[in-house]
Amino acid sequence: MSAVTMYTTPWCGYCHRLKGQMDRAGIAYDVVDIEQDPAAADIVMAANDGNQTVPTLVYTDGTAQTNPSLKQVQEKLAALA
């Protein structure tokens, strides 16, 4: 299990960009498509005041970031390490 799960949709440009950046940086992550998993959509809405905003990243400590920069992801993962 990765330290971060990315909630996404197939058509989200911001998601594709962040996935590419994280791939190039060697950051492992799990991907969940909220259009295929209604429970995942509920997690995203809980983190975003009822909105299905993606990408939403949820970390092993239960915190979430919405549309973070690569630097924000790296800082969060460093804090969890």
PDB file with SEQRES, HELIX, SHEET and CRYST1 records, atoms N, CA, C and O in Angstrom:
SEQRES   1 A   81  MET SER ALA VAL THR MET TYR THR THR PRO TRP CYS GLY          
SEQRES   2 A   81  TYR CYS HIS ARG LEU LYS GLY GLN MET ASP ARG ALA GLY          
SEQRES   3 A   81  ILE ALA TYR ASP VAL VAL ASP ILE GLU GLN ASP PRO ALA          
SEQRES   4 A   81  ALA ALA ASP ILE VAL MET ALA ALA ASN ASP GLY ASN GLN          
SEQRES   5 A   81  THR VAL PRO THR LEU VAL TYR THR ASP GLY THR ALA GLN          
SEQRES   6 A   81  THR ASN PRO SER LEU LYS GLN VAL GLN GLU LYS LEU ALA          
SEQRES   7 A   81  ALA LEU ALA                                                  
HELIX    1 AA1 GLY A   13  ALA A   25  1                                  13    
HELIX    2 AA2 PRO A   38  ALA A   47  1                                  10    
HELIX    3 AA3 LEU A   70  LEU A   80  1                                  11    
SHEET    1 AA1 4 ASP A  30  ASP A  33  0                                        
SHEET    2 AA1 4 VAL A   4  THR A   8  1                                        
SHEET    3 AA1 4 THR A  56  TYR A  59 -1                                        
SHEET    4 AA1 4 ALA A  64  THR A  66 -1                                        
CRYST1    1.000    1.000    1.000  90.00  90.00  90.00 P 1           1          
ATOM      1  N   MET A   1       0.843  -1.190   0.000  1.00  0.00           N  
ATOM      2  CA  MET A   1       0.000   0.000   0.000  1.00  0.00           C  
ATOM      3  C   MET A   1       0.887   1.252   0.000  1.00  0.00           C  
ATOM      4  O   MET A   1       1.858   1.328   0.753  1.00  0.00           O  
ATOM      5  N   SER A   2       0.559   2.202  -0.821  1.00  0.00           N  
ATOM      6  CA  SER A   2       1.313   3.445  -0.915  1.00  0.00           C  
ATOM      7  C   SER A   2       0.947   4.380   0.229  1.00  0.00           C  
ATOM      8  O   SER A   2      -0.071   4.197   0.895  1.00  0.00           O  
ATOM      9  N   ALA A   3       1.783   5.372   0.443  1.00  0.00           N  
ATOM     10  CA  ALA A   3       1.526   6.364   1.485  1.00  0.00           C  
ATOM     11  C   ALA A   3       0.465   7.365   1.066  1.00  0.00           C  
ATOM     12  O   ALA A   3      -0.004   8.161   1.879  1.00  0.00           O  
ATOM     13  N   VAL A   4       0.083   7.321  -0.223  1.00  0.00           N  
ATOM     14  CA  VAL A   4      -0.900   8.284  -0.727  1.00  0.00           C  
ATOM     15  C   VAL A   4      -1.800   7.605  -1.754  1.00  0.00           C  
ATOM     16  O   VAL A   4      -1.360   6.771  -2.546  1.00  0.00           O  
ATOM     17  N   THR A   5      -3.059   7.986  -1.715  1.00  0.00           N  
ATOM     18  CA  THR A   5      -4.031   7.540  -2.706  1.00  0.00           C  
ATOM     19  C   THR A   5      -4.535   8.756  -3.453  1.00  0.00           C  
ATOM     20  O   THR A   5      -4.935   9.749  -2.844  1.00  0.00           O  
ATOM     21  N   MET A   6      -4.515   8.678  -4.787  1.00  0.00           N  
ATOM     22  CA  MET A   6      -5.011   9.768  -5.613  1.00  0.00           C  
ATOM     23  C   MET A   6      -6.402   9.396  -6.124  1.00  0.00           C  
ATOM     24  O   MET A   6      -6.577   8.384  -6.802  1.00  0.00           O  
ATOM     25  N   TYR A   7      -7.368  10.217  -5.793  1.00  0.00           N  
ATOM     26  CA  TYR A   7      -8.730  10.059  -6.299  1.00  0.00           C  
ATOM     27  C   TYR A   7      -8.836  10.920  -7.549  1.00  0.00           C  
ATOM     28  O   TYR A   7      -8.469  12.095  -7.537  1.00  0.00           O  
ATOM     29  N   THR A   8      -9.336  10.333  -8.623  1.00  0.00           N  
ATOM     30  CA  THR A   8      -9.239  10.948  -9.931  1.00  0.00           C  
ATOM     31  C   THR A   8     -10.422  10.564 -10.814  1.00  0.00           C  
ATOM     32  O   THR A   8     -11.284   9.779 -10.419  1.00  0.00           O  
ATOM     33  N   THR A   9     -10.442  11.129 -12.004  1.00  0.00           N  
ATOM     34  CA  THR A   9     -11.351  10.713 -13.075  1.00  0.00           C  
ATOM     35  C   THR A   9     -10.505  10.577 -14.337  1.00  0.00           C  
ATOM     36  O   THR A   9      -9.436  11.181 -14.422  1.00  0.00           O  
ATOM     37  N   PRO A  10     -10.959   9.797 -15.317  1.00  0.00           N  
ATOM     38  CA  PRO A  10     -10.165   9.612 -16.530  1.00  0.00           C  
ATOM     39  C   PRO A  10     -10.004  10.880 -17.364  1.00  0.00           C  
ATOM     40  O   PRO A  10      -9.035  10.999 -18.114  1.00  0.00           O  
ATOM     41  N   TRP A  11     -10.923  11.820 -17.249  1.00  0.00           N  
ATOM     42  CA  TRP A  11     -10.907  13.013 -18.096  1.00  0.00           C  
ATOM     43  C   TRP A  11     -10.252  14.227 -17.449  1.00  0.00           C  
ATOM     44  O   TRP A  11     -10.208  15.297 -18.055  1.00  0.00           O  
ATOM     45  N   CYS A  12      -9.743  14.078 -16.232  1.00  0.00           N  
ATOM     46  CA  CYS A  12      -9.191  15.212 -15.477  1.00  0.00           C  
ATOM     47  C   CYS A  12      -7.765  15.536 -15.915  1.00  0.00           C  
ATOM     48  O   CYS A  12      -6.845  14.750 -15.688  1.00  0.00           O  
ATOM     49  N   GLY A  13      -7.590  16.694 -16.541  1.00  0.00           N  
ATOM     50  CA  GLY A  13      -6.274  17.129 -16.976  1.00  0.00           C  
ATOM     51  C   GLY A  13      -5.314  17.383 -15.825  1.00  0.00           C  
ATOM     52  O   GLY A  13      -4.128  17.069 -15.926  1.00  0.00           O  
ATOM     53  N   TYR A  14      -5.813  17.945 -14.734  1.00  0.00           N  
ATOM     54  CA  TYR A  14      -4.963  18.191 -13.565  1.00  0.00           C  
ATOM     55  C   TYR A  14      -4.470  16.873 -12.987  1.00  0.00           C  
ATOM     56  O   TYR A  14      -3.337  16.778 -12.514  1.00  0.00           O  
ATOM     57  N   CYS A  15      -5.325  15.858 -13.028  1.00  0.00           N  
ATOM     58  CA  CYS A  15      -4.945  14.529 -12.536  1.00  0.00           C  
ATOM     59  C   CYS A  15      -3.831  13.948 -13.392  1.00  0.00           C  
ATOM     60  O   CYS A  15      -2.842  13.434 -12.869  1.00  0.00           O  
ATOM     61  N   HIS A  16      -3.990  14.029 -14.701  1.00  0.00           N  
ATOM     62  CA  HIS A  16      -2.970  13.496 -15.607  1.00  0.00           C  
ATOM     63  C   HIS A  16      -1.631  14.208 -15.393  1.00  0.00           C  
ATOM     64  O   HIS A  16      -0.577  13.572 -15.397  1.00  0.00           O  
ATOM     65  N   ARG A  17      -1.679  15.509 -15.209  1.00  0.00           N  
ATOM     66  CA  ARG A  17      -0.443  16.275 -14.993  1.00  0.00           C  
ATOM     67  C   ARG A  17       0.248  15.847 -13.702  1.00  0.00           C  
ATOM     68  O   ARG A  17       1.455  15.606 -13.688  1.00  0.00           O  
ATOM     69  N   LEU A  18      -0.525  15.752 -12.616  1.00  0.00           N  
ATOM     70  CA  LEU A  18       0.066  15.390 -11.329  1.00  0.00           C  
ATOM     71  C   LEU A  18       0.580  13.949 -11.347  1.00  0.00           C  
ATOM     72  O   LEU A  18       1.629  13.661 -10.771  1.00  0.00           O  
ATOM     73  N   LYS A  19      -0.149  13.045 -12.003  1.00  0.00           N  
ATOM     74  CA  LYS A  19       0.333  11.662 -12.119  1.00  0.00           C  
ATOM     75  C   LYS A  19       1.686  11.637 -12.827  1.00  0.00           C  
ATOM     76  O   LYS A  19       2.607  10.955 -12.378  1.00  0.00           O  
ATOM     77  N   GLY A  20       1.810  12.371 -13.924  1.00  0.00           N  
ATOM     78  CA  GLY A  20       3.070  12.419 -14.658  1.00  0.00           C  
ATOM     79  C   GLY A  20       4.207  12.968 -13.809  1.00  0.00           C  
ATOM     80  O   GLY A  20       5.319  12.440 -13.829  1.00  0.00           O  
ATOM     81  N   GLN A  21       3.924  14.025 -13.068  1.00  0.00           N  
ATOM     82  CA  GLN A  21       4.949  14.622 -12.207  1.00  0.00           C  
ATOM     83  C   GLN A  21       5.374  13.649 -11.115  1.00  0.00           C  
ATOM     84  O   GLN A  21       6.562  13.515 -10.824  1.00  0.00           O  
ATOM     85  N   MET A  22       4.404  12.974 -10.513  1.00  0.00           N  
ATOM     86  CA  MET A  22       4.717  12.026  -9.444  1.00  0.00           C  
ATOM     87  C   MET A  22       5.463  10.812 -10.001  1.00  0.00           C  
ATOM     88  O   MET A  22       6.377  10.294  -9.359  1.00  0.00           O  
ATOM     89  N   ASP A  23       5.077  10.364 -11.187  1.00  0.00           N  
ATOM     90  CA  ASP A  23       5.795   9.253 -11.833  1.00  0.00           C  
ATOM     91  C   ASP A  23       7.254   9.624 -12.072  1.00  0.00           C  
ATOM     92  O   ASP A  23       8.155   8.846 -11.759  1.00  0.00           O  
ATOM     93  N   ARG A  24       7.485  10.815 -12.627  1.00  0.00           N  
ATOM     94  CA  ARG A  24       8.853  11.259 -12.912  1.00  0.00           C  
ATOM     95  C   ARG A  24       9.673  11.431 -11.629  1.00  0.00           C  
ATOM     96  O   ARG A  24      10.889  11.242 -11.634  1.00  0.00           O  
ATOM     97  N   ALA A  25       8.999  11.790 -10.534  1.00  0.00           N  
ATOM     98  CA  ALA A  25       9.684  11.975  -9.252  1.00  0.00           C  
ATOM     99  C   ALA A  25       9.859  10.656  -8.506  1.00  0.00           C  
ATOM    100  O   ALA A  25      10.498  10.620  -7.454  1.00  0.00           O  
ATOM    101  N   GLY A  26       9.296   9.573  -9.042  1.00  0.00           N  
ATOM    102  CA  GLY A  26       9.439   8.269  -8.405  1.00  0.00           C  
ATOM    103  C   GLY A  26       8.571   8.075  -7.180  1.00  0.00           C  
ATOM    104  O   GLY A  26       8.894   7.270  -6.306  1.00  0.00           O  
ATOM    105  N   ILE A  27       7.477   8.802  -7.111  1.00  0.00           N  
ATOM    106  CA  ILE A  27       6.560   8.698  -5.969  1.00  0.00           C  
ATOM    107  C   ILE A  27       5.502   7.643  -6.272  1.00  0.00           C  
ATOM    108  O   ILE A  27       4.780   7.740  -7.264  1.00  0.00           O  
ATOM    109  N   ALA A  28       5.420   6.641  -5.412  1.00  0.00           N  
ATOM    110  CA  ALA A  28       4.410   5.589  -5.566  1.00  0.00           C  
ATOM    111  C   ALA A  28       3.083   6.088  -5.009  1.00  0.00           C  
ATOM    112  O   ALA A  28       3.041   6.777  -3.990  1.00  0.00           O  
ATOM    113  N   TYR A  29       1.999   5.728  -5.696  1.00  0.00           N  
ATOM    114  CA  TYR A  29       0.672   6.132  -5.249  1.00  0.00           C  
ATOM    115  C   TYR A  29      -0.347   5.148  -5.796  1.00  0.00           C  
ATOM    116  O   TYR A  29      -0.121   4.491  -6.813  1.00  0.00           O  
ATOM    117  N   ASP A  30      -1.463   5.061  -5.107  1.00  0.00           N  
ATOM    118  CA  ASP A  30      -2.590   4.265  -5.574  1.00  0.00           C  
ATOM    119  C   ASP A  30      -3.559   5.208  -6.265  1.00  0.00           C  
ATOM    120  O   ASP A  30      -3.664   6.375  -5.888  1.00  0.00           O  
ATOM    121  N   VAL A  31      -4.268   4.715  -7.274  1.00  0.00           N  
ATOM    122  CA  VAL A  31      -5.223   5.525  -8.017  1.00  0.00           C  
ATOM    123  C   VAL A  31      -6.614   4.923  -7.861  1.00  0.00           C  
ATOM    124  O   VAL A  31      -6.802   3.716  -8.008  1.00  0.00           O  
ATOM    125  N   VAL A  32      -7.589   5.786  -7.562  1.00  0.00           N  
ATOM    126  CA  VAL A  32      -8.981   5.363  -7.477  1.00  0.00           C  
ATOM    127  C   VAL A  32      -9.815   6.301  -8.344  1.00  0.00           C  
ATOM    128  O   VAL A  32      -9.793   7.518  -8.162  1.00  0.00           O  
ATOM    129  N   ASP A  33     -10.547   5.720  -9.287  1.00  0.00           N  
ATOM    130  CA  ASP A  33     -11.427   6.471 -10.181  1.00  0.00           C  
ATOM    131  C   ASP A  33     -12.775   6.654  -9.474  1.00  0.00           C  
ATOM    132  O   ASP A  33     -13.493   5.684  -9.231  1.00  0.00           O  
ATOM    133  N   ILE A  34     -13.108   7.904  -9.147  1.00  0.00           N  
ATOM    134  CA  ILE A  34     -14.341   8.147  -8.395  1.00  0.00           C  
ATOM    135  C   ILE A  34     -15.590   7.907  -9.228  1.00  0.00           C  
ATOM    136  O   ILE A  34     -16.683   7.777  -8.675  1.00  0.00           O  
ATOM    137  N   GLU A  35     -15.450   7.847 -10.544  1.00  0.00           N  
ATOM    138  CA  GLU A  35     -16.607   7.559 -11.385  1.00  0.00           C  
ATOM    139  C   GLU A  35     -16.939   6.067 -11.373  1.00  0.00           C  
ATOM    140  O   GLU A  35     -18.067   5.678 -11.677  1.00  0.00           O  
ATOM    141  N   GLN A  36     -15.959   5.233 -11.022  1.00  0.00           N  
ATOM    142  CA  GLN A  36     -16.167   3.792 -10.973  1.00  0.00           C  
ATOM    143  C   GLN A  36     -16.456   3.295  -9.565  1.00  0.00           C  
ATOM    144  O   GLN A  36     -16.921   2.169  -9.385  1.00  0.00           O  
ATOM    145  N   ASP A  37     -16.183   4.128  -8.564  1.00  0.00           N  
ATOM    146  CA  ASP A  37     -16.312   3.715  -7.164  1.00  0.00           C  
ATOM    147  C   ASP A  37     -17.096   4.769  -6.381  1.00  0.00           C  
ATOM    148  O   ASP A  37     -16.525   5.775  -5.960  1.00  0.00           O  
ATOM    149  N   PRO A  38     -18.409   4.549  -6.180  1.00  0.00           N  
ATOM    150  CA  PRO A  38     -19.228   5.538  -5.477  1.00  0.00           C  
ATOM    151  C   PRO A  38     -18.725   5.858  -4.064  1.00  0.00           C  
ATOM    152  O   PRO A  38     -18.858   6.993  -3.605  1.00  0.00           O  
ATOM    153  N   ALA A  39     -18.152   4.875  -3.377  1.00  0.00           N  
ATOM    154  CA  ALA A  39     -17.618   5.126  -2.039  1.00  0.00           C  
ATOM    155  C   ALA A  39     -16.440   6.091  -2.101  1.00  0.00           C  
ATOM    156  O   ALA A  39     -16.246   6.906  -1.199  1.00  0.00           O  
ATOM    157  N   ALA A  40     -15.660   5.995  -3.163  1.00  0.00           N  
ATOM    158  CA  ALA A  40     -14.529   6.906  -3.346  1.00  0.00           C  
ATOM    159  C   ALA A  40     -15.022   8.327  -3.567  1.00  0.00           C  
ATOM    160  O   ALA A  40     -14.435   9.280  -3.055  1.00  0.00           O  
ATOM    161  N   ALA A  41     -16.094   8.469  -4.325  1.00  0.00           N  
ATOM    162  CA  ALA A  41     -16.672   9.799  -4.539  1.00  0.00           C  
ATOM    163  C   ALA A  41     -17.098  10.409  -3.210  1.00  0.00           C  
ATOM    164  O   ALA A  41     -16.963  11.616  -3.010  1.00  0.00           O  
ATOM    165  N   ASP A  42     -17.607   9.589  -2.306  1.00  0.00           N  
ATOM    166  CA  ASP A  42     -17.996  10.075  -0.974  1.00  0.00           C  
ATOM    167  C   ASP A  42     -16.778  10.570  -0.191  1.00  0.00           C  
ATOM    168  O   ASP A  42     -16.855  11.581   0.507  1.00  0.00           O  
ATOM    169  N   ILE A  43     -15.662   9.859  -0.307  1.00  0.00           N  
ATOM    170  CA  ILE A  43     -14.422  10.279   0.371  1.00  0.00           C  
ATOM    171  C   ILE A  43     -13.971  11.637  -0.149  1.00  0.00           C  
ATOM    172  O   ILE A  43     -13.588  12.512   0.627  1.00  0.00           O  
ATOM    173  N   VAL A  44     -14.019  11.809  -1.468  1.00  0.00           N  
ATOM    174  CA  VAL A  44     -13.611  13.076  -2.083  1.00  0.00           C  
ATOM    175  C   VAL A  44     -14.541  14.201  -1.643  1.00  0.00           C  
ATOM    176  O   VAL A  44     -14.080  15.296  -1.323  1.00  0.00           O  
ATOM    177  N   MET A  45     -15.836  13.941  -1.624  1.00  0.00           N  
ATOM    178  CA  MET A  45     -16.789  14.976  -1.199  1.00  0.00           C  
ATOM    179  C   MET A  45     -16.585  15.341   0.262  1.00  0.00           C  
ATOM    180  O   MET A  45     -16.725  16.509   0.626  1.00  0.00           O  
ATOM    181  N   ALA A  46     -16.259  14.372   1.106  1.00  0.00           N  
ATOM    182  CA  ALA A  46     -16.015  14.654   2.527  1.00  0.00           C  
ATOM    183  C   ALA A  46     -14.794  15.554   2.699  1.00  0.00           C  
ATOM    184  O   ALA A  46     -14.755  16.387   3.604  1.00  0.00           O  
ATOM    185  N   ALA A  47     -13.804  15.387   1.834  1.00  0.00           N  
ATOM    186  CA  ALA A  47     -12.582  16.185   1.931  1.00  0.00           C  
ATOM    187  C   ALA A  47     -12.725  17.564   1.301  1.00  0.00           C  
ATOM    188  O   ALA A  47     -11.904  18.448   1.548  1.00  0.00           O  
ATOM    189  N   ASN A  48     -13.766  17.755   0.486  1.00  0.00           N  
ATOM    190  CA  ASN A  48     -13.897  18.987  -0.305  1.00  0.00           C  
ATOM    191  C   ASN A  48     -15.256  19.669  -0.138  1.00  0.00           C  
ATOM    192  O   ASN A  48     -15.821  20.182  -1.104  1.00  0.00           O  
ATOM    193  N   ASP A  49     -15.766  19.673   1.067  1.00  0.00           N  
ATOM    194  CA  ASP A  49     -17.006  20.397   1.372  1.00  0.00           C  
ATOM    195  C   ASP A  49     -18.149  20.034   0.429  1.00  0.00           C  
ATOM    196  O   ASP A  49     -18.909  20.901  -0.003  1.00  0.00           O  
ATOM    197  N   GLY A  50     -18.262  18.735   0.111  1.00  0.00           N  
ATOM    198  CA  GLY A  50     -19.369  18.265  -0.715  1.00  0.00           C  
ATOM    199  C   GLY A  50     -19.107  18.283  -2.211  1.00  0.00           C  
ATOM    200  O   GLY A  50     -19.966  17.880  -2.996  1.00  0.00           O  
ATOM    201  N   ASN A  51     -17.932  18.747  -2.614  1.00  0.00           N  
ATOM    202  CA  ASN A  51     -17.592  18.814  -4.039  1.00  0.00           C  
ATOM    203  C   ASN A  51     -16.760  17.611  -4.465  1.00  0.00           C  
ATOM    204  O   ASN A  51     -15.951  17.102  -3.689  1.00  0.00           O  
ATOM    205  N   GLN A  52     -16.959  17.163  -5.686  1.00  0.00           N  
ATOM    206  CA  GLN A  52     -16.167  16.064  -6.233  1.00  0.00           C  
ATOM    207  C   GLN A  52     -14.975  16.633  -6.994  1.00  0.00           C  
ATOM    208  O   GLN A  52     -14.871  16.472  -8.210  1.00  0.00           O  
ATOM    209  N   THR A  53     -14.086  17.293  -6.277  1.00  0.00           N  
ATOM    210  CA  THR A  53     -12.925  17.947  -6.868  1.00  0.00           C  
ATOM    211  C   THR A  53     -11.756  16.959  -6.918  1.00  0.00           C  
ATOM    212  O   THR A  53     -11.380  16.362  -5.910  1.00  0.00           O  
ATOM    213  N   VAL A  54     -11.198  16.805  -8.114  1.00  0.00           N  
ATOM    214  CA  VAL A  54     -10.044  15.927  -8.283  1.00  0.00           C  
ATOM    215  C   VAL A  54      -8.927  16.682  -8.994  1.00  0.00           C  
ATOM    216  O   VAL A  54      -9.213  17.603  -9.760  1.00  0.00           O  
ATOM    217  N   PRO A  55      -7.674  16.329  -8.769  1.00  0.00           N  
ATOM    218  CA  PRO A  55      -7.259  15.228  -7.928  1.00  0.00           C  
ATOM    219  C   PRO A  55      -7.339  15.586  -6.447  1.00  0.00           C  
ATOM    220  O   PRO A  55      -6.994  16.692  -6.031  1.00  0.00           O  
ATOM    221  N   THR A  56      -7.800  14.623  -5.676  1.00  0.00           N  
ATOM    222  CA  THR A  56      -7.745  14.709  -4.228  1.00  0.00           C  
ATOM    223  C   THR A  56      -6.820  13.600  -3.769  1.00  0.00           C  
ATOM    224  O   THR A  56      -7.019  12.434  -4.110  1.00  0.00           O  
ATOM    225  N   LEU A  57      -5.810  13.962  -2.998  1.00  0.00           N  
ATOM    226  CA  LEU A  57      -4.867  12.985  -2.467  1.00  0.00           C  
ATOM    227  C   LEU A  57      -5.157  12.787  -0.989  1.00  0.00           C  
ATOM    228  O   LEU A  57      -5.298  13.752  -0.238  1.00  0.00           O  
ATOM    229  N   VAL A  58      -5.245  11.526  -0.576  1.00  0.00           N  
ATOM    230  CA  VAL A  58      -5.463  11.188   0.826  1.00  0.00           C  
ATOM    231  C   VAL A  58      -4.254  10.383   1.289  1.00  0.00           C  
ATOM    232  O   VAL A  58      -3.841   9.420   0.643  1.00  0.00           O  
ATOM    233  N   TYR A  59      -3.701  10.800   2.418  1.00  0.00           N  
ATOM    234  CA  TYR A  59      -2.477  10.205   2.949  1.00  0.00           C  
ATOM    235  C   TYR A  59      -2.794   9.209   4.058  1.00  0.00           C  
ATOM    236  O   TYR A  59      -3.917   9.152   4.560  1.00  0.00           O  
ATOM    237  N   THR A  60      -1.790   8.429   4.430  1.00  0.00           N  
ATOM    238  CA  THR A  60      -1.990   7.385   5.436  1.00  0.00           C  
ATOM    239  C   THR A  60      -2.375   7.947   6.796  1.00  0.00           C  
ATOM    240  O   THR A  60      -2.926   7.221   7.623  1.00  0.00           O  
ATOM    241  N   ASP A  61      -2.099   9.213   7.047  1.00  0.00           N  
ATOM    242  CA  ASP A  61      -2.504   9.814   8.321  1.00  0.00           C  
ATOM    243  C   ASP A  61      -3.930  10.354   8.286  1.00  0.00           C  
ATOM    244  O   ASP A  61      -4.407  10.923   9.268  1.00  0.00           O  
ATOM    245  N   GLY A  62      -4.616  10.173   7.144  1.00  0.00           N  
ATOM    246  CA  GLY A  62      -6.008  10.602   7.019  1.00  0.00           C  
ATOM    247  C   GLY A  62      -6.196  12.008   6.504  1.00  0.00           C  
ATOM    248  O   GLY A  62      -7.329  12.429   6.272  1.00  0.00           O  
ATOM    249  N   THR A  63      -5.119  12.747   6.319  1.00  0.00           N  
ATOM    250  CA  THR A  63      -5.239  14.100   5.790  1.00  0.00           C  
ATOM    251  C   THR A  63      -5.384  14.059   4.270  1.00  0.00           C  
ATOM    252  O   THR A  63      -5.068  13.057   3.627  1.00  0.00           O  
ATOM    253  N   ALA A  64      -5.866  15.161   3.714  1.00  0.00           N  
ATOM    254  CA  ALA A  64      -6.096  15.226   2.273  1.00  0.00           C  
ATOM    255  C   ALA A  64      -5.588  16.545   1.712  1.00  0.00           C  
ATOM    256  O   ALA A  64      -5.527  17.557   2.410  1.00  0.00           O  
ATOM    257  N   GLN A  65      -5.223  16.508   0.428  1.00  0.00           N  
ATOM    258  CA  GLN A  65      -4.866  17.706  -0.322  1.00  0.00           C  
ATOM    259  C   GLN A  65      -5.642  17.670  -1.633  1.00  0.00           C  
ATOM    260  O   GLN A  65      -5.775  16.621  -2.263  1.00  0.00           O  
ATOM    261  N   THR A  66      -6.147  18.824  -2.028  1.00  0.00           N  
ATOM    262  CA  THR A  66      -6.880  18.921  -3.287  1.00  0.00           C  
ATOM    263  C   THR A  66      -6.047  19.680  -4.299  1.00  0.00           C  
ATOM    264  O   THR A  66      -5.615  20.806  -4.053  1.00  0.00           O  
ATOM    265  N   ASN A  67      -5.824  19.041  -5.452  1.00  0.00           N  
ATOM    266  CA  ASN A  67      -5.032  19.605  -6.539  1.00  0.00           C  
ATOM    267  C   ASN A  67      -3.716  20.209  -6.043  1.00  0.00           C  
ATOM    268  O   ASN A  67      -3.413  21.367  -6.332  1.00  0.00           O  
ATOM    269  N   PRO A  68      -2.929  19.414  -5.288  1.00  0.00           N  
ATOM    270  CA  PRO A  68      -1.669  19.945  -4.765  1.00  0.00           C  
ATOM    271  C   PRO A  68      -0.603  20.022  -5.847  1.00  0.00           C  
ATOM    272  O   PRO A  68      -0.701  19.373  -6.889  1.00  0.00           O  
ATOM    273  N   SER A  69       0.401  20.814  -5.583  1.00  0.00           N  
ATOM    274  CA  SER A  69       1.576  20.840  -6.451  1.00  0.00           C  
ATOM    275  C   SER A  69       2.455  19.638  -6.099  1.00  0.00           C  
ATOM    276  O   SER A  69       2.285  19.027  -5.044  1.00  0.00           O  
ATOM    277  N   LEU A  70       3.380  19.310  -6.973  1.00  0.00           N  
ATOM    278  CA  LEU A  70       4.313  18.228  -6.681  1.00  0.00           C  
ATOM    279  C   LEU A  70       5.103  18.543  -5.414  1.00  0.00           C  
ATOM    280  O   LEU A  70       5.350  17.654  -4.598  1.00  0.00           O  
ATOM    281  N   LYS A  71       5.494  19.789  -5.247  1.00  0.00           N  
ATOM    282  CA  LYS A  71       6.250  20.185  -4.055  1.00  0.00           C  
ATOM    283  C   LYS A  71       5.430  19.944  -2.789  1.00  0.00           C  
ATOM    284  O   LYS A  71       5.971  19.478  -1.786  1.00  0.00           O  
ATOM    285  N   GLN A  72       4.138  20.254  -2.820  1.00  0.00           N  
ATOM    286  CA  GLN A  72       3.291  20.017  -1.651  1.00  0.00           C  
ATOM    287  C   GLN A  72       3.203  18.523  -1.332  1.00  0.00           C  
ATOM    288  O   GLN A  72       3.222  18.129  -0.165  1.00  0.00           O  
ATOM    289  N   VAL A  73       3.108  17.706  -2.363  1.00  0.00           N  
ATOM    290  CA  VAL A  73       3.059  16.255  -2.164  1.00  0.00           C  
ATOM    291  C   VAL A  73       4.375  15.779  -1.555  1.00  0.00           C  
ATOM    292  O   VAL A  73       4.371  15.009  -0.595  1.00  0.00           O  
ATOM    293  N   GLN A  74       5.487  16.229  -2.101  1.00  0.00           N  
ATOM    294  CA  GLN A  74       6.787  15.821  -1.589  1.00  0.00           C  
ATOM    295  C   GLN A  74       6.978  16.251  -0.137  1.00  0.00           C  
ATOM    296  O   GLN A  74       7.506  15.485   0.669  1.00  0.00           O  
ATOM    297  N   GLU A  75       6.555  17.460   0.201  1.00  0.00           N  
ATOM    298  CA  GLU A  75       6.677  17.946   1.575  1.00  0.00           C  
ATOM    299  C   GLU A  75       5.829  17.121   2.519  1.00  0.00           C  
ATOM    300  O   GLU A  75       6.270  16.795   3.621  1.00  0.00           O  
ATOM    301  N   LYS A  76       4.619  16.777   2.106  1.00  0.00           N  
ATOM    302  CA  LYS A  76       3.724  15.989   2.949  1.00  0.00           C  
ATOM    303  C   LYS A  76       4.300  14.591   3.172  1.00  0.00           C  
ATOM    304  O   LYS A  76       4.302  14.084   4.293  1.00  0.00           O  
ATOM    305  N   LEU A  77       4.789  13.973   2.095  1.00  0.00           N  
ATOM    306  CA  LEU A  77       5.370  12.629   2.234  1.00  0.00           C  
ATOM    307  C   LEU A  77       6.616  12.650   3.120  1.00  0.00           C  
ATOM    308  O   LEU A  77       6.851  11.713   3.883  1.00  0.00           O  
ATOM    309  N   ALA A  78       7.408  13.705   3.022  1.00  0.00           N  
ATOM    310  CA  ALA A  78       8.594  13.827   3.884  1.00  0.00           C  
ATOM    311  C   ALA A  78       8.178  13.949   5.349  1.00  0.00           C  
ATOM    312  O   ALA A  78       8.826  13.387   6.232  1.00  0.00           O  
ATOM    313  N   ALA A  79       7.103  14.680   5.601  1.00  0.00           N  
ATOM    314  CA  ALA A  79       6.617  14.838   6.974  1.00  0.00           C  
ATOM    315  C   ALA A  79       6.084  13.522   7.534  1.00  0.00           C  
ATOM    316  O   ALA A  79       6.156  13.286   8.740  1.00  0.00           O  
ATOM    317  N   LEU A  80       5.551  12.666   6.663  1.00  0.00           N  
ATOM    318  CA  LEU A  80       5.021  11.371   7.106  1.00  0.00           C  
ATOM    319  C   LEU A  80       6.124  10.347   7.340  1.00  0.00           C  
ATOM    320  O   LEU A  80       5.928   9.377   8.072  1.00  0.00           O  
ATOM    321  N   ALA A  81       7.277  10.557   6.723  1.00  0.00           N  
ATOM    322  CA  ALA A  81       8.367   9.570   6.791  1.00  0.00           C  
ATOM    323  C   ALA A  81       9.029   9.547   8.159  1.00  0.00           C  
ATOM    324  O   ALA A  81       9.961   8.773   8.380  1.00  0.00           O  
TER     325      ALA A  81                                                      
END                                                                             
